[in-house]
Amino acid sequence: MDEQIKQIAERLHGLRDALELSSEDIARSCDISAEEYRLAESGNHDISISMLQKIARKYDIALDALMFGEEPKMSSYFLTRAGTGTSIERTKAYKYQSLAAGFINRSADPFIVTVEPKADSEPLHFNSHSGQEFNLVIEGRMLVSIDGKNLILNEGDSLFFNSKLPHGMKALDGKTVRFLAVIM
């Protein structure tokens, strides 16, 4: 995980340099705190997908370019075979596997997300980003909190929501949860 976070941080720094912007400029234009952005660019802290998506949308670059360092190239279709999607482990608790990393100009970002269980006392980490999100539980059970409302999702359950609302999730029953997340 640490090496992947450092690589994302280097790409953020490179983008900022190319745009000739300060970290405060990027933070302000993407509606994130300057401190959060500085921590992300340091490579020593977790970087949320929601923050990367805000930056990608604001500066009209592919989310994949920030996450994986690769520009999508396909425009007709992009096939992802089982278990082969480009993946990144943001923390020990979250792993994102992109299902459309090679498709250019897509209007949604589909991921298989794997969440490892945490201690019940550990607080949820909340994100918010523009657009909408769809989650479909493939394996396990998870708690999803959206704007203060707690929902339990079981295998096969799905949820579609306004992702501008603060939201967070965690695996339940001490077991790993896997779900399809589509960010639009």
Helices and strands as residue ranges (DSSP letters): H 2-19, H 23-29, H 34-42, H 49-58, H 63-68, E 87-89, E 94-98, E 109-115, E 132-139, E 142-146, E 149-153, E 158-162, E 167-171, E 177-183
